[in-house]
Amino acid sequence: MASSLYTNPIALNDAHSIEFSAALYAVSMENGEDFMLELSFDNGQNFYVAKRWVAGTDFENDSRYYINALIENVPTTESYVVMRLRNDASSNSDMIYLDDLNVKFCGQTFICLEEGDACDDGDDCTVGDVINEFCECAGTYVDNDEDGFCVGEDPDDNNPCFPDSSSPNCDTEGGCQEIINSDFESGWGIWNDGGSDAARSLNFSSYANSGAYCVRLRDNSRWQSSIFTDVFSLDGYNTVKINFTFVGKSMEYGEDLYLEISNNGGNNFKTIQRWRQGIEFNNDARYFIETSLTGYELNDNMMVRLRCDASGNADWVYIDDVVIEACQEGSTYDNITELEGPDFALIEDDIDAYDYETEEEIVDEAEPVISHMYPSPAQRGQTVKIELESALAEATLQIFDVQGRMIQTSDVSNVLETSIPTNELNAGYYIVNIVTHNGIDSKKLIVVD
């Protein structure tokens, strides 16, 4: 055994023949001394010679030979074979050097590495692939979230509700499930850059909220000024919550950032919310956005888009830490915003706001709706009166704080006036919106102690 090398037991897998080949180089072997390929079918207890190569007959010293052997009629009753290569010479100076060993079982090639060596078993569902005791490459099947999609099939293998929220392990009863969590540190993830006006770079690290990477949007070049998700599923939920943080830089007054959603794979989008410089946000300040949406059909064909609507390449919005959660009715989130806003076509040449029911363009800014709002500034505890130009069939009152969070909403359809109690508002600046089918009319409200 000291003059030999041998394999671990190798699975025959019903092989009826074995082919062996190798490169051989002999030094100082005497004529008649030989080198042997031996096989054992009883786990190495007994070996028989399958092939012998004799010095002076089959090979000469100091030359390279390419040897091979065909072993036919392998016993079909046996499951494993141990292969041994043995030198039968007369002294330590009689040497055989071997390289490029190859073994074929019924045409399939097996190269037996050392047990524990890394390998690739060709299965995307396994990790940690190594050579096992039977000279087989095998790994461990991984499905971390146990949703039926393995690590190689699941874009987020720690989320049992993604990509299929109907999987048995996805519990949506009375709670929320994180669907997407993107900090952009290791890449785009589920997000896609719309084009030349959307970028992810280490150069933006001073605007990142966590880590070193964030996304920058600029200009108003339609799709190119946006990032958007792959299609994902919210089937089985009735509420979606979207949180992110952003910083505006050099945005001009009224230039804005849109948060949009689609439930038809991106054929069109609806606006969940928008933030305008000088009204909902100011440049060089960080805002943490928390937006919730209900009353909108959520299905397995969802997309979310963030889009910049500025006027030039020097108008920037930096976005980071986007988290999307899906919730079922009865969840802990109470500040739910119903979806309001126009459709936005996905066709590159027709991206402007468009109403597909009336087939008319939607004016982004509404005609003035608020006639008067007083007092402002208002003393905390005072009631602020709002007078409207006319009674509108469908109108919604929204109040946002300076962080872009909606803190109040109410239906003001078919009324000429309404009011805002300020006793539950903190001192500060607020944006009051009246949202109609034709757009949004906004006023700034100041509350003082």
N, C-alpha and C positions, 0 to 999 in steps of 0.2 A: 504493500500500500504506500510505502514511503516514496516509491518511484512512480507515482500515479497522481492523476487528478480525476475527480468524478463529480457528477451532478447530484443535485437533490432529486428525489423521485419526480418524474415528469409524467403528466397525464397523457395517456395514449389517445384518448378520445376516439376509440374504435379504429385507430390507424392500422392499415394492413401492410405498410412498408415504412422503412426509415431510411432517409438519405443523409449521409454525413460527408462533409468536406472540410478541408483545412489547408493551411500553408505550413510546410515542414522544412526545417533546416537542421541538418545533422552535423555534429562536430566530434571527431575522434571515435566514431562508432566503428567497431571491428566487424569484418565480414562475418555474416551469420547472426550477429546480434540484431534484435528486432524490436519493433514498436507495434503495440496492439490496441485495437478498439474492442472493448468488452461490454457485454450487456448483462443486466440482472433484472429478473422479473419478480424477485422475492425481497425487495427492499434492500439489496446489497449483500444478502447472505451468501449468495452463490453467483458467480459470473461465468459466462462462456465467451470464448473468443469469436467475435463476429468478423474481424478482418485483421490480417497481420501483414506488416511491411518489413522486409528483411534487408539489412545493410549489405551492399555489394550486389544485390539482386534487384530490389525495388527502388533503391536510392543510393546515392553516393554522398560522401561528406563534402561539406563546404559548398553546397549548391541548394537552391530553393526548389522545392517540389510542391505541387498542388495535388494533394491526395484526395480520394473520395471512396465511398463505400455505399453499396445498396444492400440493405437487409430486407428481404422479402419474407412473406408468410409469418408476419409477427403474430403471436398467439392472440386471438380475439378474446380469449377468456381473461386476459390480464388487463388491469386498469392503468398500471404505472410501470415505468422503466427507469432504471438507474444506468447511466452511461459512464464508462471509465476508460481513460486513456493511460496506458502503462508502458514504461520503457523497460526492456529486458536486456540489460547490458552487463558488463563485468566490473565496472569501476566508476568512481565519481567523475572521471574525466570523459566518460562516454555520455554525450549530451544530445538531447533532442529539443529544438526550439519550435513552438507552435504559435500560430496567429490565425486570425480570421476564421474561427470555428463557426460552422453553420450546420444546423440540423433541420431537416424537413420531415414532417409527418403528413403523409397523404397530400403533399403539395403545399401545405401551409408552413411557413417558415417560423421557427422559434429560435431566438438567440437567447440563450440562458445566461442572464447576468447574475450577479451576486444577490442572494436573498436580502431584501431591504433596499436595493437600488431603486432610484426613481425611474418611472416609465410613464407611458401614456396609453391607457386602455381604450382610447377612442370614444369614451362615453362622457358626454358633457354633464351628466348628472352625478358623477363621482369626483371626489377630491382625494388628494394624498395617495395617488396611484404609485404602487411599489411592486417589485417582484416578490411573490409569496413563496412558501416552502415547496410548492409544486412547480416552480419556475414559470408561474403564470403572472401576467400583469393584471392587477386588480386594485380597485379603489373603494372608497366608502360612499355609498349613496347619501346625498344630502338634500333634505327638504326642510329647512329650518322652521318655516311657519306652518308646515304640515297641511298645505292647501292643495296638494296633489300636483303642484308644479315644482320640479326639482330646481336646484340652484342654477343649472344651465338653461332652464326655460323661463325662469321667473325674474323679471326686471328688479323686483324688490322681494327677496326671499325671507325678509323679516316681517312682512305684512301679509297676513292670511287672507285679506280682502282684495289683494291685487296680484294678478290681473283680473281675477274673477271673484266678485263680491258674493256670488252664490255658492261658493265652496263651503262644504260642511263645517270647516273650522273657523269661518268668518262669523263672528257673533256681533250682529248689529242691533240686538234688542236693547232699546232704551239708552243708547250711548253713542259715542263718537269713535271713529277709527281713523288713524292717520293713514292717508293714502300716498302722499308725496311729501318728502322733506328734502329740499335742495339748498345746500350752502355753496355749491359750485366749486368746491375745493378740488375735487378729483375729476372734474369735467362737467359737461352739460347735463348728464343724466337723462331724465325723461324729457328735458327741454330741448328745443331747437332754436338756433339763431336764424332770424328772418333774412339776414343778408348783411350788406356792408355797413349798415347803421346799427347793428347789434353786435356786441363783442364781449368776450370774457377774457380778462387778462390780469396778470400779476401787477401790471402797471397801475391798476385801479385799487391797490391794496389800502390806500389811505381812506377809501370810501367803503371798504368792506366792514360789515358789522361783526362778523365772526371769521376767523381765519384770515387768509390773504387774498382770496378771490371774490369778485362780485361781477355783475353784469352791467354793462353800460348801454343805454339806448340814446339815440340822438335824432335830430331832424324830424321830418314828417314824411318820409318816403314809404309810406304805407307798410307793406309786409316787411320791408327791409329795416324798419324802425321798431320791430317787435321781436319778442320771444314767445313761443307757443309750445304746448306740451304735445307729446304723442297722444293718440286716442287712448283713453282709459275708461274703466267702468265705475259708475256710481249706482248701478242697478240695485234696487232694494233699499235705497236711502231716500229721504225726502228733504234733506238739508245739507248744504255744503258750506264749509267755513274755510276762508282763505286768509292767511296771515302772511305779511312780508314787511320788510323795511326798505325805505328808499331815501335818497338824498338828491335834491335838485341842484344843478350848477349852471349858472348863466341863463336859466330859463327866463324868457320875457313874460311880462304880465299877460295872463290869460292862456299861456301855453300850458298844455296839460298832459297827464298820464292817464291812460285808460286801462281798466281791468275788465276783461270781456270773457264770455263763456259761450260755448256751442254744445248742443246736444245732438248734432247731426254730422259729426265727424269733420266739422270745419266748413260745411257748405255755407253757413252764415253764423255770425256771432251776435250776441246781445251784450249791451253794456251793463255791468253790475254797478260800477262806480267810476267816477273820474275825479282827478285832483288837479286844480288849476293854480298856477303860480300867482301869488299875490292875493289869492282868495282862500283856497284850502291848504296851501303850503307856501313857504318862503324858501329861497335859495340858501344853501349852506347850512341847513338844519336837517337833522335826522327825524324821520317820521316812522312810527310803528303802526301798521295798518291791521285792523281786525275787521273783516267783513264776513257776514253770514247771509246766505241766500236760501229762501224757501219759496214754495208756491211755483216752482219751475220744474218741468219734467226732467228728472235725472234718470239716465239709462246707461247702457254699456257702450255709448258712442260719444263720450264727452271729450272736450278739449278746453283748455284755459289759455288766454292770451293776455300779455301785458304789452301795451303799445304807447309809444311816445308820439305826441302831436305837437311839434315845435316848429321852428322856421329855418334852422340852419345846423351845420355840423358842429357848431360851438355851443349848442343848447343840449345839455346832458341831463340824464336821470340815471342814477346808480342804484341797482336793485340787489338785495341779498336776502338769504334765509326765507325762502318761500315754502310755506307749509300749507298743505291742503288736507282738510279732514272731512270725512263724510259722517253724517249724524242721522239717527233715526228719531222719529217724533217722540217727545218725552225726554230728550237729552238735556244736559245742564245748561245749554246755551239758550239764553232768553232773548238776546238782542238780535233778532232775525230780521233781515231786510228783504222785502219782496223785490223781485227783479223788475226794474224799470229801465227803459232805454231803447233806442232804435237798433235795428239790425245793421250789421256791417258785412257787406258781401266779401267773399274771399277771393273773387276774381281779381287778378292784379290790376286790370284796366278799369275796374269798376268797384273800387274799394270804399268809395264815399258812402256816407250814411244813406240807407235806402229802406223804405217800407215796402215789404213784399206783398202786403195785403192791398194797399192802395196804389201800388206801383208809382209812388211819388217820392222825390227826394225829401229827406227829413232835415229841417234846418237845425243845425247844431245848437245855436243860441235861440231861445224862444223870444217872441215879442214880449215886451214888458207885461208882467202879470201882477206884480206887487205894486200897488198904487202908493201906499204909505206904510211905514213900520216905525212905531214910536212907543215909548221913548228909547233912544239909543245914543249915548250910554244909558243903561237902566240900572237902578239901584237893586241889588240882590233882594228878592222878595216882591218886587214890582211885577205887574203883569204887562207884557209887551203886546200891543195891539197891531194886527196886520190887516190892512184893507186891500182887497183885490180889485183889479180893473173890471172884472166880470165874473159871474158864476160859471165855473167850468165843469163839464160833465165828468171828467176824470182828472183829479189833481191830488198830489201828495205833498205834505209838509215834511221836510227833513232838516234836522239840526246836526251839524258836525262841529267837533272841537278842533283845535289847531293841530292835533295829531292825526286828523283825518278820520276819527272814529265817529260813527253815527251814534248819537246819544238819545235822540227822540225821533219818532216818525208818527204821522197821523194822516187820516184821510180828510181832505178839505174839499171834496167834490161838492158842487152845487151850493157853495156858500159865497158870500161877498166879503166876509170878514172872519177872522179867527184870532186866537190869542196864544201867547206863550207864557206860562208861569215860570218865574225865574228862581223860585225859592229852593229848587233842587239843583240849580246850576252854580258852579264855582265861578269866582271872579275870573274874567279873561275874555278872549275873543272867540266868537262863534260864527259859523256860516249858516244862514237860513236859506234853504232851497224850496221853491215851489216847482215840483216836477209835473209836467204835462206831456201829452203826446207829442207836442211840437218841440220840446226841449226843457231847459231849466232856467229859471230866473232866480238870481241870488242876491242876498243882502248881507252885510256884515253887522253882527250884533255884538255890542260890548256890554259886559256885566261887571259892575264894580261893587265892592263891599260898602 
